Amino acid sequence: MLRLLAEVEGYEANSSVLQSALASFGHTMSRDSVHTELAWLAEQGLITSTPMVTIVVAKLTARGLDAAQGHATVPGVKRPGPGA
């Protein structure tokens, strides 16, 4: 999710868009699972999250961008591989 957010303009996307993008990469998740993951990422300070009626808007933080690019190590977040 961090890498997806790092690639979009404004570093921001809603949970529906993230769910669809993850599915296109073969990571099928329920909306509830996406919301749970976003809540955890927010607790770690990697994103900010704004709950709306049925979605959550996620915005990457500077720390989240560092983690997505492999410049920071965060327990529980896999570092990107070479060339990623």
N, C-alpha and C positions, 0 to 999 in steps of 0.2 A: 504494500500500500504506500509506503514511503517513496519508493521509486516511481510509482505512478504519479503521486502528488508532485514529485520533483520535476516531472516532465510536462505538466500542464501549466498553461499561462496563469499567473497569479498564485500558483502553488495551492490551489483550492479546488475541491470537487465535492459533490454530495455522495452519500452512501449508495444511492441507486447507480450512479455512474461508476463508482468504484466496484460495486458488485458485478456489473456488466463487464468491466475491463478485466477483472480477475477471472471471470468465467471464460473470456476469450483466450486466456492463458492456461486454461484447464484447471483453475482453482475455483471450483463451484462451491459457493458458500450461501447459507441462508441470510436473509436481511438481518435477522437477529444476531447471527455470528459476526457479520460485518460491524454491526453497532457495538458488539462486545469488544472486538479488536480495536475499534476506534477509541472506545473508552479507555482501554489499557494504554494505547499510544498517547492519549491525552494525559493520563496519570504520570507517564514517563517524561512529559514535557516535550514530546516529539511533534505533536500537532496541537492545535486548538480545535475544539469541537463545539458546534452550535446546534442543539437539537431544534428541529422544526416539527411540524405536525407528524409526518410519517417518515422523514429522513433526518440525517445528521449531516451538517456541512462541516467538512474537515479542511483545515488549513495547516500546511507544513510550517513548523517553526525553524529558526536557524539551526537549532540542535538536531532537529529531524532531518534537515537537508544534509548536515554533516554526516549523520548516520547513514542516510541513503547513498551518499557518495563514498562511504567507507573511510571518512576522515575521523570519525568518532566511533568508539566501541560502546555499545549499549547492551547489557545483559538481556537476553531474550530476543534480540534482533540480529538476524543473520547478516553478516557483511556481504556486500556484493562480490561476485567472483571477478577474475580478471576479464577485462574487456566489457564489463557490464555497465 
